[in-house]
Amino acid sequence: MLDPELLERITARRAQLDELEEQLANQLAEVRAERDELAVAERVLERMSGQLAEERASVGPMPGQVGGRAVMLIPHRESGVEEDSLP
């Protein structure tokens, strides 16, 4: 004959484990969704960084104004750039 107290404890523990399983499954789904979002964000960042680098490389000196007068903005000197290469 089965002990009713022992059977009750087993049933209660099974209910606890079922609840824990549901919580963990939800948590796992949230983690996977966030990981997928981060992968998309990483791809977008890489694409945008590449586009910005291309745009910066193709941009020449830009006209600007100082004291109401038109001037040519000269970028900061980079390593390996000589004075005679400036516009």
Secondary structure, 3 states (H helix, E strand, C coil): CCCHHHHHHHHHHHHHHHHHHHHHHHHHHHHHHHHHHHHHHHHHHHHHHHHHHHHHHHCCCCEEEECCEEEECCCCCCCCCCHHHCC
